[in-house]
Amino acid sequence: MAARHRIRCIRKADRQGAHERILSIGGVNWDGRPWILSLAAAIAGIESGTLSFYVTDECGYSTYVIVALYDGHKYLKTENDGLQPGNLLSLPECPWRDPTGRR
């Protein structure tokens, strides 16, 4: 069974394409420690069945994050988003460093 994680923040690129806008996702572990994953690692985890992600809106409703394909490129979006990953893009920027050293 896939480990389920809530996405609370993202890292964005200065790009406009649906498949180029999110660089990494992040959240907080059960023990309060922050985590962050690159887009490639998150996609690989979903596709292998080892990871599962979701977002929660202000009303407390959860929506699963899926891998989508646009023009031959994989990216993340929620199940109920259209082409653009709107629910993920509405999340705040992650306040901690990602694995590539970006702040």
TORLO-170321 format. One record per atom (N, C-alpha, C): residue in one letter; residue number from 1; x, z, y. Coordinates in nm, 4 decimals. Atoms other than C-alpha are relative to their C-alpha. Example, Ala and Ser with C-alpha at 12.3 -4.5 7.8 and 13.67 -1.06 7.14 Angstrom:
2
@res A	n 1	east 0.0890	up 0.0000	north -0.1190
@res A	n 1	east 1.2300	up 0.7800	north -0.4500
@res A	n 1	east 0.0900	up 0.0000	north 0.1200
@res S	n 2	east -0.0820	up -0.0060	north -0.1190
@res S	n 2	east 1.3670	up 0.7140	north -0.1060
@res S	n 2	east -0.0770	up 0.0730	north 0.1090
//
This chain:
103
@res M	n 1	east 0.0837	up 0.0000	north -0.1190
@res M	n 1	east 0.0000	up 0.0000	north 0.0000
@res M	n 1	east 0.0877	up 0.0000	north 0.1246
@res A	n 2	east -0.0775	up 0.0132	north -0.1228
@res A	n 2	east 0.1253	up -0.0890	north 0.3466
@res A	n 2	east -0.0065	up 0.1274	north 0.0837
@res A	n 3	east -0.0045	up -0.1115	north -0.0941
@res A	n 3	east 0.2368	up 0.1868	north 0.5836
@res A	n 3	east -0.0704	up -0.0451	north 0.1280
@res R	n 4	east 0.0827	up 0.0375	north -0.1148
@res R	n 4	east -0.0137	up 0.1816	north 0.8735
@res R	n 4	east 0.0521	up 0.0688	north 0.1260
@res H	n 5	east -0.0565	up -0.0522	north -0.1244
@res H	n 5	east 0.1171	up 0.2243	north 1.2295
@res H	n 5	east -0.0814	up -0.0466	north 0.1201
@res R	n 6	east 0.0704	up 0.0349	north -0.1237
@res R	n 6	east -0.0552	up 0.2343	north 1.5676
@res R	n 6	east 0.1005	up -0.0511	north 0.1024
@res I	n 7	east -0.0827	up 0.0554	north -0.1068
@res I	n 7	east 0.0998	up 0.0119	north 1.8322
@res I	n 7	east -0.0500	up 0.0577	north 0.1316
@res R	n 8	east 0.0360	up -0.0617	north -0.1279
@res R	n 8	east 0.1049	up 0.1942	north 2.1657
@res R	n 8	east 0.0650	up -0.0676	north 0.1197
@res C	n 9	east -0.0698	up 0.0660	north -0.1092
@res C	n 9	east 0.3426	up -0.0211	north 2.3691
@res C	n 9	east 0.0663	up -0.1273	north -0.0515
@res I	n 10	east -0.0656	up 0.1261	north 0.0355
@res I	n 10	east 0.5160	up -0.3591	north 2.3739
@res I	n 10	east 0.1150	up -0.0261	north 0.0955
@res R	n 11	east -0.1017	up 0.0581	north -0.0883
@res R	n 11	east 0.8151	up -0.5382	north 2.5222
@res R	n 11	east -0.0391	up -0.1455	north 0.0184
@res K	n 12	east 0.0437	up 0.1361	north -0.0302
@res K	n 12	east 0.7249	up -0.8628	north 2.6963
@res K	n 12	east 0.1165	up -0.0867	north 0.0451
@res A	n 13	east -0.0924	up 0.1005	north -0.0519
@res A	n 13	east 0.9203	up -1.1782	north 2.7675
@res A	n 13	east -0.0627	up -0.0597	north 0.1251
@res D	n 14	east 0.0500	up 0.0676	north -0.1196
@res D	n 14	east 0.8876	up -1.3729	north 3.0904
@res D	n 14	east -0.0464	up -0.1412	north -0.0339
@res R	n 15	east 0.0487	up 0.1296	north 0.0474
@res R	n 15	east 0.7199	up -1.6554	north 2.8996
@res R	n 15	east -0.1513	up 0.0004	north 0.0021
@res Q	n 16	east 0.1455	up 0.0103	north -0.0039
@res Q	n 16	east 0.3637	up -1.7826	north 2.9000
@res Q	n 16	east -0.0630	up -0.0401	north -0.1321
@res G	n 17	east 0.0546	up 0.0446	north 0.1279
@res G	n 17	east 0.3234	up -1.9261	north 2.5484
@res G	n 17	east -0.0423	up 0.1179	north -0.0856
@res A	n 18	east 0.0536	up -0.1072	north 0.0845
@res A	n 18	east 0.1183	up -1.7163	north 2.3057
@res A	n 18	east 0.1046	up 0.0529	north -0.0967
@res H	n 19	east -0.0979	up -0.0399	north 0.1001
@res H	n 19	east 0.4010	up -1.7129	north 2.0539
@res H	n 19	east 0.1312	up 0.0507	north 0.0605
@res E	n 20	east -0.1246	up -0.0394	north -0.0664
@res E	n 20	east 0.6702	up -1.6247	north 2.3134
@res E	n 20	east -0.0123	up 0.1256	north 0.0843
@res R	n 21	east 0.0209	up -0.1041	north -0.0997
@res R	n 21	east 0.5200	up -1.3416	north 2.5145
@res R	n 21	east 0.0389	up 0.1399	north -0.0441
@res I	n 22	east -0.0310	up -0.1343	north 0.0476
@res I	n 22	east 0.5827	up -1.0362	north 2.2939
@res I	n 22	east 0.1326	up -0.0027	north -0.0755
@res L	n 23	east -0.1318	up -0.0081	north 0.0635
@res L	n 23	east 0.9410	up -0.9455	north 2.1974
@res L	n 23	east 0.0043	up 0.1087	north -0.1076
@res S	n 24	east -0.0001	up -0.1112	north 0.0948
@res S	n 24	east 0.8798	up -0.6124	north 2.0227
@res S	n 24	east -0.1220	up 0.0878	north 0.0230
@res I	n 25	east 0.1134	up -0.0921	north -0.0057
@res I	n 25	east 0.6162	up -0.3489	north 1.9523
@res I	n 25	east 0.0519	up 0.1404	north -0.0259
@res G	n 26	east -0.0452	up -0.1375	north 0.0202
@res G	n 26	east 0.6386	up 0.0295	north 1.9522
@res G	n 26	east -0.1148	up 0.0975	north -0.0110
@res G	n 27	east 0.0982	up -0.1059	north 0.0141
@res G	n 27	east 0.4597	up 0.3538	north 1.8885
@res G	n 27	east 0.0701	up 0.1329	north -0.0212
@res V	n 28	east -0.0526	up -0.1343	north 0.0235
@res V	n 28	east 0.5080	up 0.7156	north 1.7869
@res V	n 28	east -0.0289	up 0.0377	north -0.1447
@res N	n 29	east 0.0155	up -0.0462	north 0.1382
@res N	n 29	east 0.5664	up 0.8474	north 1.4342
@res N	n 29	east -0.0804	up 0.1284	north -0.0062
@res W	n 30	east 0.0759	up -0.1238	north 0.0223
@res W	n 30	east 0.3711	up 1.1381	north 1.2872
@res W	n 30	east 0.0759	up 0.1221	north 0.0501
@res D	n 31	east -0.0807	up -0.1142	north -0.0440
@res D	n 31	east 0.6608	up 1.3674	north 1.3849
@res D	n 31	east 0.0319	up -0.0039	north 0.1490
@res G	n 32	east -0.0185	up 0.0089	north -0.1447
@res G	n 32	east 0.6529	up 1.2591	north 1.7507
@res G	n 32	east 0.1171	up -0.0861	north 0.0446
@res R	n 33	east -0.1124	up 0.0859	north -0.0362
@res R	n 33	east 0.9586	up 1.0343	north 1.7372
@res R	n 33	east -0.0495	up -0.1423	north 0.0259
@res P	n 34	east 0.0409	up 0.1374	north -0.0284
@res P	n 34	east 0.9170	up 0.6925	north 1.9001
@res P	n 34	east 0.0643	up -0.0991	north -0.0961
@res W	n 35	east -0.0542	up 0.1098	north 0.0796
@res W	n 35	east 0.9671	up 0.3738	north 1.7018
@res W	n 35	east -0.0217	up -0.1298	north 0.0761
@res I	n 36	east 0.0152	up 0.1338	north -0.0580
@res I	n 36	east 1.0137	up 0.0134	north 1.8077
@res I	n 36	east 0.0520	up -0.1005	north -0.1021
@res L	n 37	east -0.0367	up 0.1058	north 0.0935
@res L	n 37	east 1.0325	up -0.3030	north 1.5992
@res L	n 37	east 0.0028	up -0.1331	north 0.0721
@res S	n 38	east -0.0021	up 0.1351	north -0.0546
@res S	n 38	east 1.1323	up -0.6538	north 1.6896
@res S	n 38	east -0.1211	up -0.0766	north -0.0532
@res L	n 39	east 0.1108	up 0.0845	north 0.0439
@res L	n 39	east 0.8658	up -0.9197	north 1.6604
@res L	n 39	east 0.0258	up -0.0526	north -0.1403
@res A	n 40	east -0.0334	up 0.0551	north 0.1316
@res A	n 40	east 1.0474	up -1.0736	north 1.3625
@res A	n 40	east -0.0156	up 0.1048	north -0.1101
@res A	n 41	east 0.0113	up -0.1063	north 0.1007
@res A	n 41	east 1.0646	up -0.7388	north 1.1770
@res A	n 41	east -0.1460	up 0.0366	north -0.0249
@res A	n 42	east 0.1427	up -0.0317	north 0.0158
@res A	n 42	east 0.6956	up -0.6678	north 1.2415
@res A	n 42	east -0.0711	up -0.1090	north -0.0800
@res I	n 43	east 0.0610	up 0.1114	north 0.0734
@res I	n 43	east 0.5919	up -1.0130	north 1.1186
@res I	n 43	east 0.0414	up 0.0044	north -0.1468
@res A	n 44	east -0.0490	up -0.0072	north 0.1384
@res A	n 44	east 0.8109	up -0.9782	north 0.8078
@res A	n 44	east -0.0678	up 0.1141	north -0.0760
@res G	n 45	east 0.0657	up -0.1139	north 0.0641
@res G	n 45	east 0.6587	up -0.6356	north 0.7322
@res G	n 45	east -0.1454	up -0.0277	north -0.0342
@res I	n 46	east 0.1399	up 0.0354	north 0.0261
@res I	n 46	east 0.3020	up -0.7643	north 0.7626
@res I	n 46	east -0.0080	up -0.1010	north -0.1140
@res E	n 47	east 0.0052	up 0.1049	north 0.1020
@res E	n 47	east 0.3708	up -1.0723	north 0.5533
@res E	n 47	east 0.0416	up 0.0503	north -0.1387
@res S	n 48	east -0.0426	up -0.0535	north 0.1300
@res S	n 48	east 0.5448	up -0.8713	north 0.2799
@res S	n 48	east -0.0970	up 0.1049	north -0.0535
@res G	n 49	east 0.0962	up -0.1010	north 0.0408
@res G	n 49	east 0.2611	up -0.6201	north 0.2707
@res G	n 49	east 0.0523	up 0.1425	north 0.0078
@res T	n 50	east -0.0558	up -0.1346	north -0.0106
@res T	n 50	east 0.4869	up -0.3222	north 0.3488
@res T	n 50	east -0.0417	up 0.0712	north 0.1281
@res L	n 51	east 0.0414	up -0.0587	north -0.1269
@res L	n 51	east 0.3636	up -0.2681	north 0.7058
@res L	n 51	east -0.1366	up -0.0537	north 0.0415
@res S	n 52	east 0.1297	up 0.0359	north -0.0557
@res S	n 52	east 0.0243	up -0.2743	north 0.8741
@res S	n 52	east -0.0067	up 0.0629	north 0.1384
@res F	n 53	east 0.0062	up -0.0494	north -0.1371
@res F	n 53	east -0.0406	up -0.2347	north 1.2470
@res F	n 53	east -0.1416	up -0.0116	north 0.0540
@res Y	n 54	east 0.1294	up 0.0050	north -0.0676
@res Y	n 54	east -0.3423	up -0.1658	north 1.4648
@res Y	n 54	east 0.0160	up 0.0482	north 0.1430
@res V	n 55	east 0.0085	up -0.0524	north -0.1354
@res V	n 55	east -0.4319	up -0.0972	north 1.8272
@res V	n 55	east -0.1346	up 0.0694	north 0.0140
@res T	n 56	east 0.1233	up -0.0744	north -0.0253
@res T	n 56	east -0.6961	up 0.1429	north 1.9547
@res T	n 56	east -0.0363	up -0.0162	north 0.1473
@res D	n 57	east 0.0427	up 0.0169	north -0.1388
@res D	n 57	east -0.9010	up 0.0762	north 2.2683
@res D	n 57	east -0.0407	up 0.1341	north 0.0604
@res E	n 58	east 0.0345	up -0.1238	north -0.0727
@res E	n 58	east -1.0152	up 0.3296	north 2.5288
@res E	n 58	east -0.1233	up 0.0712	north -0.0571
@res C	n 59	east 0.1167	up -0.0608	north 0.0634
@res C	n 59	east -1.3361	up 0.3924	north 2.3295
@res C	n 59	east 0.0314	up 0.0560	north -0.1386
@res G	n 60	east -0.0401	up -0.0507	north 0.1302
@res G	n 60	east -1.1426	up 0.4782	north 2.0142
@res G	n 60	east -0.0179	up -0.0966	north -0.1155
@res Y	n 61	east 0.0168	up 0.1001	north 0.1049
@res Y	n 61	east -1.2148	up 0.1573	north 1.8234
@res Y	n 61	east 0.1343	up -0.0625	north -0.0354
@res S	n 62	east -0.1262	up 0.0577	north 0.0461
@res S	n 62	east -0.9279	up 0.0226	north 1.6141
@res S	n 62	east -0.0196	up -0.1434	north -0.0449
@res T	n 63	east -0.0009	up 0.1395	north 0.0406
@res T	n 63	east -0.8444	up -0.3416	north 1.5529
@res T	n 63	east 0.1345	up -0.0295	north -0.0643
@res Y	n 64	east -0.1242	up 0.0333	north 0.0703
@res Y	n 64	east -0.5875	up -0.4689	north 1.3038
@res Y	n 64	east 0.0766	up -0.1105	north 0.0708
@res V	n 65	east -0.0890	up 0.1028	north -0.0527
@res V	n 65	east -0.2905	up -0.6752	north 1.4161
@res V	n 65	east 0.0338	up -0.0945	north -0.1153
@res I	n 66	east -0.0262	up 0.1022	north 0.1019
@res I	n 66	east -0.2364	up -1.0004	north 1.2277
@res I	n 66	east 0.1100	up -0.0944	north 0.0479
@res V	n 67	east -0.0958	up 0.1048	north -0.0324
@res V	n 67	east 0.0210	up -1.2771	north 1.2154
@res V	n 67	east -0.0793	up -0.1284	north 0.0230
@res A	n 68	east 0.0658	up 0.1269	north -0.0328
@res A	n 68	east -0.0972	up -1.5966	north 1.3838
@res A	n 68	east 0.1075	up -0.1078	north 0.0117
@res L	n 69	east -0.0911	up 0.1135	north -0.0083
@res L	n 69	east 0.0571	up -1.9415	north 1.4020
@res L	n 69	east -0.0450	up -0.0918	north 0.1119
@res Y	n 70	east 0.0293	up 0.0940	north -0.1079
@res Y	n 70	east 0.0757	up -2.1618	north 1.7091
@res Y	n 70	east 0.1158	up -0.0987	north 0.0112
@res D	n 71	east -0.0997	up 0.1061	north -0.0157
@res D	n 71	east 0.2620	up -2.4919	north 1.7237
@res D	n 71	east 0.1234	up 0.0253	north -0.0884
@res G	n 72	east -0.1077	up -0.0245	north 0.0945
@res G	n 72	east 0.4685	up -2.3914	north 1.4188
@res G	n 72	east 0.0738	up 0.1313	north 0.0178
@res H	n 73	east -0.0659	up -0.1274	north -0.0277
@res H	n 73	east 0.5654	up -2.0484	north 1.5595
@res H	n 73	east -0.0928	up 0.1165	north -0.0325
@res K	n 74	east 0.0779	up -0.1196	north 0.0339
@res K	n 74	east 0.4480	up -1.7108	north 1.4276
@res K	n 74	east 0.0062	up 0.1003	north 0.1142
@res Y	n 75	east 0.0057	up -0.1059	north -0.0999
@res Y	n 75	east 0.3369	up -1.4333	north 1.6616
@res Y	n 75	east -0.1060	up 0.1002	north -0.0431
@res L	n 76	east 0.0975	up -0.1036	north 0.0318
@res L	n 76	east 0.1223	up -1.1183	north 1.6595
@res L	n 76	east -0.1157	up -0.0033	north 0.0973
@res K	n 77	east 0.1197	up -0.0164	north -0.0824
@res K	n 77	east -0.2313	up -1.0762	north 1.7878
@res K	n 77	east -0.0961	up 0.0872	north -0.0794
@res T	n 78	east 0.1004	up -0.0761	north 0.0739
@res T	n 78	east -0.5327	up -0.8637	north 1.6987
@res T	n 78	east -0.1003	up -0.0964	north -0.0617
@res E	n 79	east 0.0973	up 0.0834	north 0.0707
@res E	n 79	east -0.8019	up -0.9951	north 1.4661
@res E	n 79	east -0.1034	up -0.0620	north 0.0927
@res N	n 80	east 0.1082	up 0.0503	north -0.0851
@res N	n 80	east -1.0527	up -1.0345	north 1.7478
@res N	n 80	east 0.0487	up -0.0711	north 0.1261
@res D	n 81	east -0.0521	up 0.0781	north -0.1122
@res D	n 81	east -0.8200	up -1.2058	north 1.9996
@res D	n 81	east -0.0147	up -0.1481	north -0.0276
@res G	n 82	east -0.0049	up 0.1451	north 0.0136
@res G	n 82	east -0.8345	up -1.5767	north 2.0662
@res G	n 82	east 0.1442	up -0.0425	north -0.0176
@res L	n 83	east -0.1371	up 0.0491	north 0.0096
@res L	n 83	east -0.5153	up -1.7781	north 2.1023
@res L	n 83	east 0.0984	up 0.0996	north 0.0608
@res Q	n 84	east -0.0893	up -0.0945	north -0.0664
@res Q	n 84	east -0.3570	up -1.5335	north 2.3485
@res Q	n 84	east -0.0158	up 0.1399	north -0.0590
@res P	n 85	east 0.0063	up -0.1361	north 0.0551
@res P	n 85	east -0.2689	up -1.1844	north 2.2190
@res P	n 85	east -0.0405	up 0.1021	north 0.1065
@res G	n 86	east 0.0464	up -0.0803	north -0.1128
@res G	n 86	east -0.4753	up -1.0153	north 2.4926
@res G	n 86	east 0.0006	up 0.1499	north -0.0220
@res N	n 87	east 0.0021	up -0.1444	north 0.0250
@res N	n 87	east -0.5212	up -0.6749	north 2.3287
@res N	n 87	east 0.1410	up 0.0579	north -0.0013
@res L	n 88	east -0.1388	up -0.0474	north 0.0002
@res L	n 88	east -0.1468	up -0.6396	north 2.2705
@res L	n 88	east 0.0614	up -0.0096	north 0.1393
@res L	n 89	east -0.0575	up 0.0178	north -0.1335
@res L	n 89	east -0.0561	up -0.7747	north 2.6146
@res L	n 89	east -0.0528	up 0.1017	north 0.1003
@res S	n 90	east 0.0543	up -0.1003	north -0.0918
@res S	n 90	east -0.2762	up -0.5109	north 2.7783
@res S	n 90	east 0.0663	up 0.1366	north -0.0190
@res L	n 91	east -0.0697	up -0.1259	north 0.0228
@res L	n 91	east -0.0588	up -0.2325	north 2.6326
@res L	n 91	east 0.1153	up 0.0159	north 0.0985
@res P	n 92	east -0.1121	up -0.0206	north -0.0927
@res P	n 92	east 0.2082	up -0.0714	north 2.8533
@res P	n 92	east 0.1332	up -0.0401	north -0.0613
@res E	n 93	east -0.1362	up 0.0260	north 0.0451
@res E	n 93	east 0.5772	up -0.1537	north 2.8321
@res E	n 93	east 0.0549	up 0.1258	north -0.0669
@res C	n 94	east -0.0618	up -0.1133	north 0.0696
@res C	n 94	east 0.7676	up 0.0672	north 2.5878
@res C	n 94	east 0.1044	up 0.0659	north 0.0910
@res P	n 95	east -0.0927	up -0.0689	north -0.0898
@res P	n 95	east 0.9625	up 0.3346	north 2.7808
@res P	n 95	east 0.1365	up 0.0298	north -0.0616
@res W	n 96	east -0.1287	up -0.0279	north 0.0649
@res W	n 96	east 1.2465	up 0.3608	north 2.5276
@res W	n 96	east 0.0677	up -0.1308	north -0.0399
@res R	n 97	east -0.0791	up 0.1190	north 0.0346
@res R	n 97	east 1.5180	up 0.1210	north 2.4146
@res R	n 97	east -0.0451	up -0.0612	north -0.1314
@res D	n 98	east 0.0304	up 0.0683	north 0.1255
@res D	n 98	east 1.4480	up -0.1400	north 2.1519
@res D	n 98	east 0.1301	up -0.0256	north -0.0771
@res P	n 99	east -0.1209	up 0.0170	north 0.0817
@res P	n 99	east 1.6896	up -0.2323	north 1.8704
@res P	n 99	east 0.1047	up -0.0936	north 0.0595
@res T	n 100	east -0.0964	up 0.0909	north -0.0591
@res T	n 100	east 1.8525	up -0.5026	north 2.0818
@res T	n 100	east 0.0687	up 0.0615	north 0.1217
@res G	n 101	east -0.0620	up -0.0692	north -0.1130
@res G	n 101	east 1.9460	up -0.2484	north 2.3511
@res G	n 101	east -0.0672	up -0.0225	north 0.1332
@res R	n 102	east 0.0736	up 0.0192	north -0.1258
@res R	n 102	east 1.6956	up -0.3667	north 2.6128
@res R	n 102	east -0.0680	up 0.1300	north 0.0383
@res R	n 103	east 0.0704	up -0.1199	north -0.0464
@res R	n 103	east 1.5402	up -0.0928	north 2.8222
@res R	n 103	east -0.1324	up -0.0379	north 0.0586
//
